[in-house]
């Protein structure tokens, strides 16, 4: 870290480096996307002493991947030259699939995982899809096999045309 007269000028660059390092951490349950693209990276703050404080929000409050994500964020920031790193978790406001970036949605689809449609700000219950386009062939003739996939944030679907099973990130 830069100290002395050059420190103030270096802080914006250092803050950008810290944010980029944290945002590039790959989600362990959805390895095709980063935590930045998934929208669970909430904030990255760099104080005047060079300490970094990162805030993340889990996709749901019981997400078992959060311990790995926190450790991976600390590792990524230390590799980027930041020795003092803390990673905190906030639950409010709750994560929503609307926070997944367009690039993240594209990467999920390319990995064979159907991304959720944006929910936007609704005042009622989250709609449940009756059909989801197959991420492999694009067919809309699909059927939900199980409300729960390999992780609690995904559901298991099957395409009725190509017969391939696929997961879909649940809209929240």
N, C-alpha and C positions, 0 to 999 in steps of 0.2 A: 504494500500500500504506500502511496505517496504521502509524505508528511511535510510540514512546514508551509512555505508560501504557495507551493503548487498544489496543496491538498484541496483547496476549495475548487479549483479548476478541474481536478481529477474526479471529484465526487460524482458528477453526472455520468461520466464515462464508466466509473466503477459501478454505479447503480444500474446502468444498462447491462453491464457484464454480469452482475449478480442476477438480475431478472432473467437474462437469456440463459444462464446456466441452470437456474431453477426450472424455467419453463421447458427446457429440453429433456427433463427427466421423463423416462418412459413409464407409463402406467403398467404395473406388473400383471394386472388381470386383463388389460386390453393393450398388449404390446405394440399394436400398430399406431397408437397415438401417444402423445406426450401429455403431461399433466397440464401444460399450458393450453394445448388444443382441446383437452377434455373440459377445461374450465374449472378445475378444482384448485388451481393456483390462484389465490385471492390477492396477495400482496407480497411485495419484497421491499423491505426498508433497509437502508444503509445509514447508520448514524455517523457522526463526525469522527468517531474513533475507528471506523472500519468494521464494526460489528454488523452482521446481517441478521435481520429478523424476517422469517418467511411465514406466511399464513396460508393454510390450505383448508379446504372444506371437502369432506368426504362425499361420495355420491349418495351414501346413506349413512346414518349414524353408527351402524354396526359394521362398517366396511373393514374386513380383515386385512386389506392391503395397506392401510394407513401407516402401520409401523414400518413397512418396507419403503413406502413412499417417503416418509420422514427421513429414514436413514439414507436413502438414495439422494435426496435433496442435500443433506449435509455433506455427503461424499462429493457430489457435483460441485458444490460451492467451495469446498476445500480444494478440490482439483483446480478450480478457477482462481485460487489464491486468497480465499477468505478463510481465516483461521477461526474466527469466533462466529458461530452460526447457531441460531435457535430456530426451531420449526414448531409453530403452534397451530392448533386446530380450532376453527370456529364452526359452529353449527347453524348460526343464524346470520343472514337468511340462509335457508336450506338450499343446497345445490339443486339446480334444475337442468334438464337436458337442453334448455335454451342456451346454456353457457357453452355448449360444444361449438367450436368454431366451424366455419364452412370447410376449412382444410381438414379438421378432425372428422367431420361427417364423411368427406370424400375418402379419407384413409380407412375409416371403419368399413365402408362399402367395398373398397378395394381388397380388404382383408376377409371379405365374405361375411361381415357382420352388418346387418341392416341397421342403419342409424335411425333414430327416432325423428319424426317430423317435429318442427318447433311447436311448443305448446303455447307460447306467448302468455301474456297476462290474462288468465281467465279467472272468473270468480266462482266457477263451479268445479265439479270434479274433473280430474284429468281424463280425457277420452281414451277408451281402449280400442285399439285398431282391430277391425274384423279381418282385414287383409293387409299384408305388407309386401311390397315388391321384393321379389327374390334378388339378393345382391349378386347372384351368379348369372342368371339368365334374364332378369328383369320382369318376369311374369308376375302378374298380380294375383294369380290363382294359388294362394298359399293358405296354410292352416296352422294355427298355434297348436303345438303338441304338448307343451308344458309351460305354465306361467313362470317357471324357474329354470334357468339354464345352468351353466357351469358356475355362475356367480349370481347373487341375488339381484343384481342390477340388469340382468339379461333374461330373456325368455327364449324358449326353443321353438322354432318354426320349421315347416317343411314345404317345399315347393311342390305343387301338384303336377307341374309340367316336367321339370328336370328331375324330380324326386329327391333332390338334395336337401338334407337338413341344414339349417343355418340358425345362428343366434341373432337376436335383435335387442339392442339396448332399449330398455323400457323408458317410455316418456314419463318424465316427472315434472 
